[in-house]
Amino acid sequence: MQHILQVMEKAAYLAGSITRATSGRIAIQMTKANERDLVTQSDLQCQRLIRDVLSKEFPNDLFLGEEEEDDVNADGGGKDSATSTIPSSVVLKNSLNSITLESGGNEDRLLFVVDPIDGTTNFQAGLPIYAISIGAVSLPPTGKGNDEEIGGCKPEVVAGVIYNPALNEMISAVRGRGCYLNNERIRPRNTAATASSSMGNGNDISRKQQHQQSILSQSLINVGYPIKSTSLLQASSRAISALSTKVRGLRIMACASQTMAWVAQSKFDAYIGWDLNAWDVAAGLVIVEESGGHVCNFDGSRADITSRDMIITCGSRRGAFSEEADRTLQDELLQVLRDNNCLEY
């Protein structure tokens, strides 16, 4: 698996050489879902490069990139898109509510899920908040799995790379082996001292209870900006309004993978996202979990590659109460979303 990760990092780094040369200096190539959903020539070139690097090293594995619609390709040559690398036995629908994965054969295979430039609008504007995201999803042999399997197999993200070329930050993880930023192991930041300094000396409530009550108010939260529909934006707006007086700060980065990388580094305490796609989160799922963080659906269950709506929280920020604090923040955020009708759209 380490060799696979190294190839993924190589592909991301090479794609980064394209984005560094073109960020803020490239025209919009086309739009997709609406006029705010941009594609540039660099998106297409990066996807082609990443696909070529991965397919050369792993010709028997599969590839799914964001820019894979029939009318999107780097050469303008019709239907020569990433879709052509996916066998007919693999049906991948953009709506992950109805996604089907069939690995075929009797051996495990990998599906590389790629967002060549996550945060294209930021990239096109010259803002350094964009990233190249590559996740490796293990597809067990057809027929193996359990009641949670999808299309005959239960997919699991086993490795992930998120690279921000503008900041030269490469964050990566292999499941079970930890999370690394530029080859240095990420250690969850301990902010127990900060929390303790704001607790006071009240006698009616224990320090632990005071600590739990202060978690949300000390948190820096990123809220997603889902652009596909008015109802999605309204759900996000309700969350922003409800949280604005309850948290230390709110941000909208408009780049899911980069935000997840910053959650893994404890720069954000949490990220709330709606209507996410596989390429938005594939790498981030394993990176956050390997950093000690948590990923959950809006019903509180563990999120996976098929999830659309998520809360992602960082790990071990609260000293002796870290695990309980992580879960408390997750629960408090879910309660705010429920109370303010932010879960449905």
C-alpha positions as CSV (number, residue, x, y, z in Angstrom):
1,M,0.0,0.0,0.0
2,Q,2.9,2.3,0.6
3,H,3.9,2.1,-3.1
4,I,0.3,3.0,-4.1
5,L,0.4,6.0,-1.8
6,Q,3.7,7.1,-3.3
7,V,2.3,7.0,-6.8
8,M,-0.8,8.9,-5.7
9,E,1.4,11.6,-4.2
10,K,3.5,11.7,-7.4
11,A,0.4,12.2,-9.5
12,A,-0.9,15.0,-7.2
13,Y,2.5,16.7,-7.2
14,L,2.7,16.6,-11.0
15,A,-0.8,18.0,-11.4
16,G,0.2,20.7,-9.0
17,S,2.8,22.0,-11.4
18,I,0.0,22.7,-13.8
19,T,-2.1,24.6,-11.2
20,R,0.8,26.7,-9.9
21,A,1.4,28.0,-13.4
22,T,-2.3,28.8,-14.2
23,S,-4.1,29.7,-10.9
24,G,-5.7,33.1,-11.4
25,R,-4.6,33.3,-15.0
26,I,-6.9,30.9,-16.8
27,A,-10.3,31.4,-18.3
28,I,-13.5,29.4,-17.5
29,Q,-13.8,26.5,-20.0
30,M,-17.4,25.6,-19.3
31,T,-20.0,25.3,-16.5
32,K,-21.7,22.1,-15.3
33,A,-24.7,22.1,-12.9
34,N,-25.1,25.8,-13.1
35,E,-23.2,29.0,-13.9
36,R,-21.4,28.8,-10.5
37,D,-20.1,25.2,-11.1
38,L,-16.9,26.0,-13.1
39,V,-14.5,23.9,-15.2
40,T,-11.2,25.2,-16.5
41,Q,-8.7,23.7,-18.9
42,S,-6.5,23.1,-16.0
43,D,-9.1,20.8,-14.4
44,L,-9.2,18.7,-17.5
45,Q,-5.4,18.7,-17.9
46,C,-4.9,17.7,-14.3
47,Q,-7.4,14.9,-14.5
48,R,-5.8,13.5,-17.7
49,L,-2.3,13.6,-16.1
50,I,-3.4,11.9,-12.9
51,R,-5.3,9.3,-14.8
52,D,-2.3,8.5,-17.0
53,V,0.1,8.3,-14.0
54,L,-2.2,5.9,-12.1
55,S,-3.2,3.8,-15.1
56,K,0.4,3.3,-16.0
57,E,1.3,1.9,-12.6
58,F,-2.1,0.1,-11.9
59,P,-3.6,-0.9,-15.3
60,N,-6.0,-3.3,-13.7
61,D,-7.6,-0.9,-11.3
62,L,-10.3,1.6,-11.9
63,F,-10.6,5.4,-12.1
64,L,-13.4,7.9,-11.4
65,G,-12.7,11.6,-11.8
66,E,-15.1,14.5,-11.3
67,E,-14.6,15.9,-14.9
68,E,-15.8,12.8,-16.7
69,E,-19.0,13.7,-18.4
70,D,-19.2,12.9,-22.1
71,D,-18.7,16.5,-23.2
72,V,-15.7,17.1,-20.9
73,N,-12.2,16.2,-22.1
74,A,-8.9,17.9,-22.3
75,D,-8.4,17.5,-26.0
76,G,-11.9,18.5,-27.2
77,G,-12.1,15.2,-28.9
78,G,-15.6,14.1,-28.0
79,K,-16.2,11.2,-25.6
80,D,-12.6,10.3,-24.7
81,S,-13.1,10.9,-21.0
82,A,-12.2,9.1,-17.8
83,T,-15.4,7.1,-18.2
84,S,-13.7,5.1,-20.8
85,T,-11.4,3.6,-18.2
86,I,-14.2,2.1,-16.2
87,P,-15.4,-1.3,-17.4
88,S,-19.1,-1.8,-18.1
89,S,-19.3,-4.0,-15.0
90,V,-18.8,-0.8,-12.9
91,V,-21.7,1.6,-12.8
92,L,-20.9,4.8,-11.1
93,K,-23.7,7.4,-10.8
94,N,-23.0,10.9,-9.6
95,S,-26.0,10.6,-7.3
96,L,-24.4,8.6,-4.6
97,N,-27.9,7.8,-3.2
98,S,-28.1,5.3,-6.1
99,I,-24.4,4.5,-6.6
100,T,-23.5,0.9,-7.7
101,L,-20.0,-0.5,-7.5
102,E,-19.2,-3.9,-9.1
103,S,-15.6,-4.8,-8.9
104,G,-15.9,-8.0,-10.9
105,G,-13.6,-11.0,-10.9
106,N,-12.2,-12.9,-7.9
107,E,-9.6,-10.4,-6.7
108,D,-9.7,-7.2,-4.8
109,R,-9.3,-4.1,-7.0
110,L,-8.9,-0.4,-6.3
111,L,-11.0,2.5,-7.5
112,F,-9.1,5.8,-7.6
113,V,-11.5,8.6,-6.9
114,V,-10.1,11.9,-8.0
115,D,-11.0,15.6,-7.9
116,P,-8.3,17.2,-10.1
117,I,-9.0,20.6,-8.7
118,D,-11.3,20.9,-5.8
119,G,-12.2,24.5,-5.3
120,T,-12.1,25.5,-9.0
121,T,-13.8,28.9,-8.4
122,N,-11.1,29.8,-5.8
123,F,-8.4,28.5,-8.2
124,Q,-9.7,30.4,-11.1
125,A,-9.8,33.6,-9.0
126,G,-6.2,33.1,-7.8
127,L,-7.1,32.2,-4.2
128,P,-4.8,29.6,-2.6
129,I,-7.7,27.6,-1.2
130,Y,-7.9,24.7,-3.6
131,A,-6.6,21.2,-3.6
132,I,-5.9,18.1,-5.7
133,S,-7.6,15.1,-4.0
134,I,-7.0,11.4,-4.7
135,G,-8.6,8.6,-2.8
136,A,-8.0,4.9,-3.2
137,V,-11.1,2.8,-2.5
138,S,-10.8,-1.0,-2.0
139,L,-13.4,-3.0,-3.9
140,P,-13.7,-6.5,-2.6
141,P,-14.5,-9.4,-4.9
142,T,-18.1,-9.5,-6.1
143,G,-20.3,-11.5,-3.8
144,K,-18.3,-10.8,-0.6
145,G,-19.6,-8.4,2.0
146,N,-22.7,-8.0,4.2
147,D,-26.0,-6.3,4.4
148,E,-24.2,-2.9,4.0
149,E,-22.6,-3.8,0.7
150,I,-23.2,-1.8,-2.4
151,G,-23.6,-3.5,-5.7
152,G,-22.1,-6.7,-4.4
153,C,-19.2,-5.3,-2.5
154,K,-18.5,-3.1,0.5
155,P,-16.1,-0.3,-0.5
156,E,-13.7,1.2,2.0
157,V,-11.3,4.1,1.4
158,V,-7.8,2.7,2.2
159,A,-5.5,5.6,1.2
160,G,-5.8,9.3,0.5
161,V,-3.8,12.2,-0.7
162,I,-4.8,15.9,-0.6
163,Y,-2.3,18.3,-2.1
164,N,-2.5,22.1,-2.0
165,P,0.1,23.3,-4.5
166,A,-0.3,27.0,-3.5
167,L,0.8,26.2,0.0
168,N,2.9,23.2,-0.9
169,E,1.1,21.1,1.7
170,M,0.8,17.3,1.0
171,I,-1.3,15.5,3.5
172,S,-1.7,11.8,3.2
173,A,-2.8,8.6,5.0
174,V,-3.0,4.9,4.7
175,R,-5.7,3.2,6.8
176,G,-4.2,1.9,10.0
177,R,-0.9,3.7,9.5
178,G,-1.6,7.3,10.6
179,C,-1.8,10.7,8.9
180,Y,1.2,12.7,7.6
181,L,1.7,16.3,6.5
182,N,4.7,16.7,4.3
183,N,6.1,13.4,5.6
184,E,5.7,14.4,9.3
185,R,3.2,12.5,11.5
186,I,0.2,14.6,12.5
187,R,-0.3,14.8,16.3
188,P,-3.7,16.1,17.4
189,R,-3.2,19.5,19.0
190,N,-4.0,19.7,22.7
191,T,-5.8,22.9,23.7
192,A,-6.6,21.8,27.2
193,A,-4.8,24.8,28.6
194,T,-6.9,27.2,26.6
195,A,-10.1,25.5,27.6
196,S,-9.0,25.5,31.3
197,S,-8.2,29.2,31.3
198,S,-11.8,30.0,30.4
199,M,-13.5,27.7,32.8
200,G,-13.5,29.8,35.9
201,N,-13.8,28.5,39.5
202,G,-17.5,27.9,39.9
203,N,-18.5,25.5,42.7
204,D,-21.9,24.5,41.3
205,I,-20.7,22.8,38.2
206,S,-17.8,20.4,37.9
207,R,-14.8,21.3,35.7
208,K,-15.7,18.5,33.4
209,Q,-19.3,19.8,33.0
210,Q,-18.0,23.4,32.4
211,H,-15.6,22.0,29.9
212,Q,-18.3,20.2,27.9
213,Q,-20.5,23.3,27.9
214,S,-17.7,25.4,26.4
215,I,-16.8,23.1,23.5
216,L,-19.1,24.6,20.9
217,S,-18.4,28.1,21.9
218,Q,-14.7,27.6,21.5
219,S,-15.0,25.9,18.1
220,L,-14.0,27.2,14.6
221,I,-16.5,25.7,12.2
222,N,-16.4,25.6,8.4
223,V,-19.9,25.4,6.8
224,G,-20.4,24.1,3.3
225,Y,-21.6,26.3,0.4
226,P,-23.7,23.9,-1.7
227,I,-24.4,25.6,-5.0
228,K,-26.6,23.1,-6.9
229,S,-30.0,24.3,-5.7
230,T,-31.7,27.0,-3.8
231,S,-33.0,24.5,-1.2
232,L,-29.4,23.4,-0.4
233,L,-28.2,27.0,0.0
234,Q,-31.2,27.7,2.3
235,A,-30.3,24.7,4.5
236,S,-26.7,26.0,4.7
237,S,-27.9,29.6,5.4
238,R,-30.1,28.3,8.3
239,A,-27.1,26.6,9.8
240,I,-25.0,29.7,9.5
241,S,-27.6,31.8,11.2
242,A,-28.1,29.3,14.0
243,L,-24.4,28.7,14.7
244,S,-23.2,32.3,14.3
245,T,-24.0,33.1,18.0
246,K,-22.9,29.8,19.4
247,V,-19.4,29.3,18.0
248,R,-16.1,31.1,18.1
249,G,-16.1,31.5,14.4
250,L,-17.6,30.4,11.1
251,R,-15.8,30.1,7.7
252,I,-16.8,29.1,4.2
253,M,-13.8,27.8,2.3
254,A,-15.7,26.4,-0.6
255,C,-13.3,23.5,-0.9
256,A,-14.3,20.3,0.8
257,S,-11.0,18.4,0.5
258,Q,-8.9,21.3,1.7
259,T,-11.3,21.9,4.6
260,M,-11.0,18.2,5.6
261,A,-7.2,18.4,5.5
262,W,-7.4,21.4,7.9
263,V,-9.8,19.5,10.2
264,A,-7.2,16.7,10.3
265,Q,-4.6,19.3,11.3
266,S,-6.9,20.7,14.0
267,K,-7.0,24.1,12.3
268,F,-10.8,23.7,12.1
269,D,-12.7,22.0,14.8
270,A,-15.5,20.8,12.4
271,Y,-16.8,20.9,8.9
272,I,-20.5,20.6,8.0
273,G,-21.1,19.6,4.4
274,W,-24.3,19.0,2.3
275,D,-24.7,17.1,-1.0
276,L,-21.1,16.0,-1.2
277,N,-19.8,13.7,-3.9
278,A,-17.4,10.8,-3.7
279,W,-14.5,12.9,-5.2
280,D,-15.1,15.6,-2.6
281,V,-14.5,13.3,0.3
282,A,-12.7,10.1,-0.7
283,A,-9.3,11.2,0.3
284,G,-10.5,13.2,3.3
285,L,-12.4,10.4,4.9
286,V,-9.3,8.3,5.6
287,I,-7.1,11.3,6.3
288,V,-9.5,12.7,9.0
289,E,-10.0,9.3,10.6
290,E,-6.2,8.5,10.6
291,S,-5.6,11.9,12.3
292,G,-7.9,10.8,15.1
293,G,-11.0,12.7,13.9
294,H,-14.5,11.5,13.2
295,V,-16.8,11.5,10.2
296,C,-20.5,11.1,10.6
297,N,-23.7,11.2,8.7
298,F,-26.5,13.5,9.7
299,D,-28.1,10.6,11.6
300,G,-24.9,10.2,13.7
301,S,-23.7,7.0,12.0
302,R,-20.2,6.7,10.6
303,A,-19.9,8.3,7.1
304,D,-18.4,6.5,4.1
305,I,-17.8,6.9,0.4
306,T,-21.5,6.8,-0.3
307,S,-22.5,9.5,2.2
308,R,-23.8,12.8,0.9
309,D,-24.2,14.9,4.1
310,M,-21.6,14.9,6.8
311,I,-20.2,16.4,9.9
312,I,-16.4,16.0,10.2
313,T,-14.7,16.8,13.5
314,C,-11.1,16.9,14.5
315,G,-9.6,14.6,17.2
316,S,-8.1,15.0,20.6
317,R,-8.2,18.7,21.1
318,R,-9.4,18.7,24.6
319,G,-6.8,17.0,26.8
320,A,-8.1,14.5,29.3
321,F,-11.6,14.8,28.0
322,S,-10.6,14.5,24.3
323,E,-12.7,11.6,23.1
324,E,-15.8,12.7,25.0
325,A,-15.3,16.3,23.8
326,D,-15.0,15.1,20.2
327,R,-18.3,13.3,20.5
328,T,-19.9,16.1,22.4
329,L,-19.1,18.6,19.6
330,Q,-20.5,16.3,17.0
331,D,-23.7,15.8,19.1
332,E,-24.1,19.5,19.7
333,L,-23.7,20.4,16.1
334,L,-26.2,17.7,15.1
335,Q,-28.7,19.1,17.7
336,V,-28.3,22.6,16.3
337,L,-28.9,21.3,12.7
338,R,-32.0,19.4,13.8
339,D,-33.5,22.3,15.8
340,N,-33.1,24.7,12.9
341,N,-34.3,22.4,10.0
342,C,-30.9,22.1,8.4
343,L,-31.0,18.4,7.7
344,E,-33.6,18.3,5.0
345,Y,-33.4,20.1,1.6
